[in-house]
Amino acid sequence: MANQAYENALATGKVVVRKWWVNTNSQNDQITVQFQQEIERPQNDAGSINSLLIGLEQGSESLGNTTRVTALRSFNANQAATVLGSKQGDSTMGGSVMFANDLYHALGLPADIDLAIQVTENFTKNPKAPSQTPKVNPTTGEVVVATNPETNTQMPVYRHTDIVIASTCNHKFVASESRTQAPVVANPFSVLGEINS
């Protein structure tokens, strides 16, 4: 059963500790912590606007104007487990809920610093995550594509997230397109040269 305390914590807009586990891929004694935050959706593409409209039509505004993003970080296992209370846990399934600010403050971050999850979308796969897959539209299951301005071709969009100081958080979203939508060329002469008559 979902943890209502976790849902309430997410609704604050703060970064929440979602899950944590022993990182078996690390040579060091590490715990991987997954953070989650509810942020405003960009209103610059058809998919986001459609979700907002559906949410309004169905009387559930939160469906359309927010999205939940996650970020992973690795911590010294002993230090993190001391603060988290164990080396493994899942706040979504019950128990106490911790904000990222509280975890980092307990580890020594000054109390006046707040954290956020920053989203950066682009056309590049994370070189440190060889299994990363492109962004997928949850409604249709299709890979999200957009026109890469560097190549002027439609390419899959990749989403990258990181924990940052909230005051410096600057999301960079890529507006999705349908696969049939052709890129707009502002000036055909700059692309094709002179047109012969």
C-alpha positions as CSV (number, residue, x, y, z in Angstrom):
1,M,0.0,0.0,0.0
2,A,1.3,3.5,-0.9
3,N,2.5,5.6,1.9
4,Q,0.3,8.7,2.3
5,A,3.0,10.5,4.3
6,Y,5.3,10.1,1.2
7,E,2.6,11.5,-1.1
8,N,2.1,14.4,1.2
9,A,5.9,15.1,1.4
10,L,6.1,15.1,-2.5
11,A,3.2,17.5,-2.7
12,T,5.3,20.1,-0.8
13,G,7.6,20.5,-3.9
14,K,10.7,19.5,-1.8
15,V,13.1,16.7,-2.8
16,V,12.2,13.5,-0.9
17,V,14.3,10.4,-0.2
18,R,12.4,7.7,-2.1
19,K,14.5,4.5,-1.8
20,W,18.0,3.4,-0.9
21,W,20.0,0.2,-1.3
22,V,23.5,-1.1,-1.1
23,N,25.3,-0.3,-4.3
24,T,26.7,-3.7,-5.4
25,N,28.4,-2.1,-8.5
26,S,30.7,-0.1,-6.3
27,Q,34.2,-1.2,-5.1
28,N,33.7,1.0,-2.0
29,D,31.1,0.6,0.7
30,Q,28.3,2.7,-0.9
31,I,24.6,3.2,-0.6
32,T,22.7,4.5,-3.6
33,V,19.9,6.9,-2.7
34,Q,17.1,7.6,-5.1
35,F,15.5,11.1,-4.6
36,Q,12.2,12.3,-6.1
37,Q,10.6,15.7,-6.6
38,E,7.4,16.9,-8.0
39,I,8.1,19.8,-10.4
40,E,6.0,21.8,-12.8
41,R,5.7,20.4,-16.3
42,P,7.0,22.6,-19.1
43,Q,4.0,23.9,-21.0
44,N,5.9,24.1,-24.3
45,D,4.9,20.9,-26.1
46,A,1.7,19.3,-27.2
47,G,2.1,16.3,-24.8
48,S,2.3,18.5,-21.7
49,I,-0.5,20.7,-22.8
50,N,-2.7,17.7,-23.6
51,S,-2.0,16.2,-20.1
52,L,-2.9,19.5,-18.5
53,L,-6.2,19.6,-20.5
54,I,-7.1,16.0,-19.5
55,G,-6.3,16.8,-15.9
56,L,-8.6,19.8,-16.0
57,E,-11.4,17.9,-17.8
58,Q,-11.2,15.1,-15.2
59,G,-11.0,17.3,-12.2
60,S,-7.5,16.3,-11.3
61,E,-5.4,19.3,-12.0
62,S,-2.3,17.8,-10.5
63,L,-2.3,15.2,-13.3
64,G,-1.5,17.7,-15.9
65,N,0.7,20.5,-14.4
66,T,3.3,18.5,-12.5
67,T,5.7,15.6,-13.2
68,R,7.7,13.5,-10.8
69,V,11.5,13.3,-11.5
70,T,14.1,11.2,-9.8
71,A,17.9,11.4,-9.3
72,L,20.4,9.0,-7.9
73,R,23.4,9.7,-5.7
74,S,25.9,7.4,-4.0
75,F,26.9,7.9,-0.3
76,N,29.3,6.4,2.1
77,A,27.3,3.4,3.5
78,N,28.0,3.9,7.1
79,Q,27.3,7.6,7.2
80,A,24.1,7.3,5.1
81,A,22.8,4.3,7.1
82,T,23.3,6.2,10.3
83,V,21.1,9.0,9.1
84,L,18.6,6.8,7.2
85,G,18.4,4.2,9.9
86,S,19.3,1.2,7.6
87,K,21.2,0.3,4.5
88,Q,18.1,-0.4,2.6
89,G,14.6,1.1,2.6
90,D,11.6,2.3,0.6
91,S,9.7,5.4,1.8
92,T,6.9,4.9,-0.7
93,M,5.8,1.7,1.1
94,G,5.6,3.0,4.6
95,G,7.6,4.2,7.5
96,S,9.1,7.6,8.0
97,V,9.8,10.0,5.2
98,M,12.9,12.2,4.9
99,F,13.6,15.2,2.8
100,A,16.9,15.4,0.9
101,N,17.6,18.7,2.8
102,D,17.5,16.8,6.1
103,L,19.8,14.0,4.9
104,Y,22.4,16.4,3.6
105,H,22.1,18.7,6.6
106,A,22.7,15.7,8.9
107,L,25.8,15.0,6.8
108,G,27.1,18.6,7.2
109,L,25.4,20.7,4.6
110,P,24.6,24.2,6.0
111,A,21.0,24.4,7.2
112,D,20.2,27.4,5.0
113,I,20.8,25.6,1.7
114,D,17.9,23.9,0.0
115,L,18.2,21.3,-2.7
116,A,16.3,20.6,-6.0
117,I,16.4,18.0,-8.8
118,Q,17.5,19.7,-12.0
119,V,16.3,18.3,-15.3
120,T,18.4,18.6,-18.4
121,E,17.0,17.1,-21.6
122,N,19.1,16.8,-24.8
123,F,20.0,14.3,-27.5
124,T,22.9,12.6,-25.8
125,K,22.9,9.4,-23.9
126,N,24.7,9.5,-20.5
127,P,28.2,8.0,-21.1
128,K,28.2,6.7,-17.5
129,A,24.9,4.9,-18.0
130,P,25.2,2.6,-21.0
131,S,21.7,1.2,-20.4
132,Q,20.0,4.6,-20.5
133,T,17.0,4.6,-22.8
134,P,15.4,7.6,-24.4
135,K,12.5,9.4,-22.8
136,V,9.1,7.7,-23.4
137,N,5.6,9.2,-23.6
138,P,3.8,7.4,-20.7
139,T,0.5,7.8,-22.4
140,T,1.5,6.3,-25.8
141,G,4.6,4.3,-24.9
142,E,6.4,5.9,-27.8
143,V,9.9,7.3,-27.7
144,V,9.9,11.1,-27.5
145,V,11.6,12.7,-30.4
146,A,12.4,16.3,-31.3
147,T,14.5,18.2,-33.9
148,N,18.1,18.5,-32.8
149,P,19.1,22.1,-33.9
150,E,22.7,20.9,-34.5
151,T,21.8,18.3,-37.0
152,N,18.3,19.5,-38.1
153,T,17.0,15.9,-37.8
154,Q,14.6,14.3,-35.5
155,M,16.4,12.4,-32.7
156,P,15.4,10.6,-29.5
157,V,15.4,12.9,-26.4
158,Y,17.3,11.8,-23.3
159,R,16.6,13.1,-19.8
160,H,19.3,13.7,-17.3
161,T,18.7,14.7,-13.6
162,D,21.0,15.8,-10.8
163,I,20.7,17.2,-7.3
164,V,21.6,20.9,-7.2
165,I,21.3,23.8,-4.9
166,A,17.7,25.0,-5.4
167,S,18.7,28.6,-6.0
168,T,20.8,27.5,-9.0
169,C,18.3,25.0,-10.5
170,N,17.7,25.7,-14.2
171,H,15.6,23.1,-16.0
172,K,16.3,22.6,-19.7
173,F,13.4,20.7,-21.4
174,V,13.2,19.8,-25.1
175,A,9.8,20.3,-26.7
176,S,8.6,16.9,-28.1
177,E,7.3,16.5,-31.7
178,S,5.4,13.9,-33.5
179,R,7.5,11.7,-35.7
180,T,5.8,13.1,-38.8
181,Q,6.4,16.7,-37.9
182,A,9.0,18.2,-40.2
183,P,11.5,20.7,-38.8
184,V,10.9,24.3,-39.6
185,V,13.6,25.9,-41.7
186,A,13.5,29.7,-41.3
187,N,15.4,30.6,-44.4
188,P,15.7,28.0,-47.2
189,F,18.6,29.9,-48.8
190,S,20.8,29.5,-45.8
191,V,20.3,25.7,-46.0
192,L,20.2,25.0,-49.7
193,G,22.1,28.0,-51.2
194,E,20.6,29.9,-54.1
195,I,17.6,28.4,-55.8
196,N,18.1,28.3,-59.6
197,S,15.3,29.8,-61.7
